[in-house]
Amino acid sequence: MLILAIDTSGKQGSIALARAGEPTAEGDFEVIEIAPLVGGTFSAQLIPQIAELLSSNGFMKTAIGAFAVVSGPGSFTGLRIGLAAVKALAEGLSKPIAAVSLLEVCVLASGAQGKVMSALDAGRSEVYVGEYEIPARAGQPPRESLLSRNEFLAQAKGWTVVTPDSVLAEAARAVGLKVSVLVPISASDVARLGWRKIQSGETVGPEQLEANYIRRTDAEMIEKIRS
């Protein structure tokens, strides 16, 4: 199966092609190529970059067997662009979509076990937080939330913190927390988690694909205040 993975959640993004479900150097999963996306121009770059990535590796878009895309948290505009592109492609090709949380991608990339808390800078002195038990226990879904910096540091006691953000890592270390600093997350990590979800049947159709912002949009906050 050929998987196209997309991450447009941050200031910079990327897309990746991966081959899964057949013998490779890594078992049943292999990243073919990763292509960067420059922040601020996702809407102009994304579809041409996908076409170029497929063409340069000798594939037509009909070869894609499934999609993996970051559904949140992250930039409202960036997420909308990535999700809209995947919706259009998946609908036209009638292929499944694995919607993945960037927080869960961090946990998988870390390889940490036990009580693992992933953390991403949310701006405004806030932190996106995901709480995971690895290996996962049946009936205990992960919790994702938006916390202040101080709330995050207090809540992380007793957990292994994983983050690609050096500032958050230093703040966590300063209060004695166990920390694993990640290299920047890319679409190859998204593809890897997406493949796991595809294998377990955790996929959606285009009409079910939604963003998981965690934070309310400014428009939603204004509407809440008005009501």
C-alpha positions as CSV (number, residue, x, y, z in Angstrom):
1,M,0.0,0.0,0.0
2,L,1.2,3.5,-0.9
3,I,0.5,6.0,1.9
4,L,0.5,9.8,1.3
5,A,1.1,11.7,4.6
6,I,0.6,15.4,5.2
7,D,1.5,17.7,8.0
8,T,0.5,21.4,7.7
9,S,0.0,21.9,11.5
10,G,2.9,24.2,12.2
11,K,5.0,27.1,10.9
12,Q,6.8,24.6,8.6
13,G,5.2,21.5,7.1
14,S,6.0,18.4,5.0
15,I,4.6,15.6,2.9
16,A,5.8,12.1,2.7
17,L,5.3,9.0,0.6
18,A,5.6,5.6,2.4
19,R,5.2,2.0,1.3
20,A,3.6,-0.4,3.7
21,G,2.3,-3.9,3.9
22,E,5.2,-5.7,2.1
23,P,8.8,-6.8,3.0
24,T,11.1,-3.8,3.4
25,A,14.3,-3.0,5.2
26,E,12.1,-2.0,8.2
27,G,9.7,-4.9,8.1
28,D,6.4,-3.8,6.6
29,F,7.0,-0.1,6.4
30,E,9.3,2.1,4.4
31,V,9.4,5.9,3.9
32,I,10.1,6.5,0.2
33,E,10.7,10.3,0.3
34,I,9.9,13.4,2.4
35,A,9.4,16.8,0.9
36,P,9.3,20.0,3.0
37,L,6.6,22.7,2.8
38,V,7.5,26.3,3.5
39,G,5.3,28.0,6.1
40,G,3.0,30.7,4.9
41,T,2.5,29.3,1.4
42,F,0.9,25.9,2.1
43,S,-2.2,26.7,0.0
44,A,-0.1,27.5,-3.0
45,Q,2.5,24.7,-2.5
46,L,0.6,21.7,-1.3
47,I,-1.1,20.2,-4.4
48,P,1.9,21.0,-6.8
49,Q,4.3,19.4,-4.2
50,I,2.1,16.3,-4.0
51,A,2.1,16.0,-7.7
52,E,5.8,16.5,-7.9
53,L,6.5,13.9,-5.1
54,L,4.4,11.3,-6.9
55,S,5.8,12.0,-10.3
56,S,9.5,12.0,-9.2
57,N,9.0,8.5,-7.7
58,G,7.1,7.1,-10.7
59,F,3.6,7.1,-9.3
60,M,0.3,8.4,-10.4
61,K,-2.2,9.6,-7.8
62,T,-4.3,6.5,-8.5
63,A,-1.5,4.5,-6.8
64,I,-2.3,6.0,-3.4
65,G,-3.9,3.4,-1.2
66,A,-4.6,5.6,1.9
67,F,-3.9,9.0,3.4
68,A,-2.5,10.0,6.8
69,V,-2.9,13.6,7.9
70,V,-2.4,15.6,11.1
71,S,-5.8,16.8,12.3
72,G,-4.5,18.8,15.2
73,P,-3.5,20.5,17.3
74,G,-1.8,23.4,15.5
75,S,-2.4,26.4,13.2
76,F,-6.1,26.8,12.3
77,T,-5.2,27.9,8.8
78,G,-2.6,25.3,8.2
79,L,-4.8,22.5,9.5
80,R,-7.7,23.6,7.3
81,I,-5.5,23.6,4.2
82,G,-4.1,20.1,4.8
83,L,-7.5,18.6,5.7
84,A,-9.2,20.2,2.7
85,A,-6.5,18.7,0.3
86,V,-6.9,15.3,1.8
87,K,-10.7,15.4,1.7
88,A,-10.6,16.3,-2.0
89,L,-8.1,13.6,-2.9
90,A,-9.6,10.9,-0.8
91,E,-13.1,11.6,-2.1
92,G,-11.9,11.5,-5.7
93,L,-9.9,8.3,-5.2
94,S,-12.3,6.6,-2.7
95,K,-9.5,5.9,-0.3
96,P,-9.5,5.8,3.5
97,I,-7.9,8.5,5.8
98,A,-6.0,8.0,9.0
99,A,-6.5,11.3,11.0
100,V,-3.7,11.5,13.6
101,S,-3.0,13.8,16.5
102,L,0.3,15.5,16.5
103,L,0.5,14.8,20.2
104,E,0.2,11.1,19.6
105,V,2.8,11.3,16.8
106,C,5.3,12.8,19.4
107,V,4.6,9.8,21.7
108,L,5.3,7.3,18.9
109,A,8.4,9.1,17.8
110,S,9.8,9.1,21.3
111,G,9.6,5.4,21.9
112,A,8.8,6.1,25.5
113,Q,6.9,3.6,27.7
114,G,4.7,4.0,30.7
115,K,3.0,7.3,31.6
116,V,4.0,9.6,28.7
117,M,2.9,13.2,28.4
118,S,3.5,14.9,25.1
119,A,3.7,18.7,25.0
120,L,3.6,21.3,22.2
121,D,3.9,25.0,22.5
122,A,0.5,26.6,21.9
123,G,1.5,30.2,22.2
124,R,-0.1,32.7,24.6
125,S,2.0,31.0,27.4
126,E,-0.1,27.8,26.9
127,V,0.7,24.2,26.1
128,Y,-1.1,21.5,24.2
129,V,-0.8,18.4,26.3
130,G,-1.6,14.7,25.6
131,E,-1.6,12.1,28.3
132,Y,-0.9,8.5,27.2
133,E,-0.3,5.1,28.8
134,I,2.2,3.0,26.7
135,P,1.3,0.3,26.1
136,A,-2.3,1.5,26.0
137,R,-4.8,-0.2,28.3
138,A,-8.2,-1.1,27.0
139,G,-10.9,1.4,27.9
140,Q,-8.4,4.2,28.6
141,P,-8.3,6.6,25.7
142,P,-5.7,9.3,25.8
143,R,-6.6,12.8,27.1
144,E,-5.7,15.9,25.2
145,S,-6.0,19.4,26.7
146,L,-4.9,23.0,26.6
147,L,-3.1,24.1,29.8
148,S,-1.2,27.1,31.0
149,R,2.5,26.7,31.3
150,N,2.3,26.4,35.1
151,E,-0.6,23.9,34.9
152,F,1.4,21.8,32.5
153,L,4.5,21.7,34.8
154,A,2.4,20.8,37.8
155,Q,0.4,18.1,36.0
156,A,3.4,16.5,34.4
157,K,4.8,15.3,37.8
158,G,5.3,11.5,37.6
159,W,5.2,11.5,33.8
160,T,7.8,11.2,31.1
161,V,7.5,14.4,29.1
162,V,8.2,14.2,25.3
163,T,8.4,17.3,23.2
164,P,10.2,18.7,20.2
165,D,10.2,22.2,21.8
166,S,13.5,23.0,23.6
167,V,12.0,25.8,25.7
168,L,9.3,23.5,27.1
169,A,12.0,20.8,27.7
170,E,14.2,23.2,29.7
171,A,11.2,24.4,31.7
172,A,10.3,20.8,32.5
173,R,13.8,19.8,33.5
174,A,14.1,22.9,35.7
175,V,11.4,21.5,38.0
176,G,12.9,18.0,38.0
177,L,10.8,16.3,35.4
178,K,12.0,13.4,33.2
179,V,12.2,14.8,29.6
180,S,12.8,13.3,26.2
181,V,13.6,16.0,23.5
182,L,12.5,15.0,20.0
183,V,13.9,16.0,16.7
184,P,11.3,18.0,14.7
185,I,8.3,15.9,13.7
186,S,7.8,15.3,10.0
187,A,5.3,13.7,7.7
188,S,7.3,10.5,7.9
189,D,6.3,10.2,11.5
190,V,2.7,11.0,10.6
191,A,2.8,8.2,8.0
192,R,4.2,5.7,10.5
193,L,1.3,6.4,13.0
194,G,-1.1,6.5,10.1
195,W,-0.1,3.0,9.0
196,R,-0.8,1.7,12.5
197,K,-4.2,3.2,12.5
198,I,-4.9,1.9,9.0
199,Q,-3.9,-1.6,10.2
200,S,-6.3,-1.4,13.1
201,G,-9.2,0.0,11.0
202,E,-9.1,3.5,12.6
203,T,-9.9,5.4,9.4
204,V,-12.5,7.8,8.3
205,G,-14.0,9.0,5.1
206,P,-13.8,12.5,3.7
207,E,-17.1,13.5,5.2
208,Q,-16.0,12.5,8.7
209,L,-12.6,14.2,8.6
210,E,-12.5,17.1,11.0
211,A,-9.9,19.3,12.7
212,N,-9.0,18.7,16.3
213,Y,-8.0,22.2,17.3
214,I,-8.2,21.6,21.1
215,R,-8.2,25.4,21.5
216,R,-11.3,27.3,20.5
217,T,-11.0,29.5,17.5
218,D,-11.2,33.3,18.1
219,A,-14.6,33.3,16.4
220,E,-15.9,30.6,18.8
221,M,-14.5,32.5,21.8
222,I,-16.3,35.7,20.7
223,E,-19.6,33.8,20.1
224,K,-19.2,32.2,23.6
225,I,-18.8,35.7,25.2
226,R,-21.8,37.1,23.3
227,S,-24.0,34.2,24.4
